[in-house]
């Protein structure tokens, strides 16, 4: 199966590198400051971060006028 074909399938979860990239940060920053706040799905040694959890983290950590949005 080609890479282009696989990418046509909607993603429900991302690996750590993809999750960090999707948030616009380095994997190191993601590991130190974000991943502990996210739900994670383990499948053997693979760790997947649900996209819904990434959206929730963004919403929970969003600022409005210098203050967190409640």
Secondary structure, DSSP 8 states (H G I E B T S, - for coil): --HHHHTTS--SEE-HHHHHHHTTS-HHHHHHHTGGGS--EEETTEEEEEHHHHHHHHHHT-EETTEE--
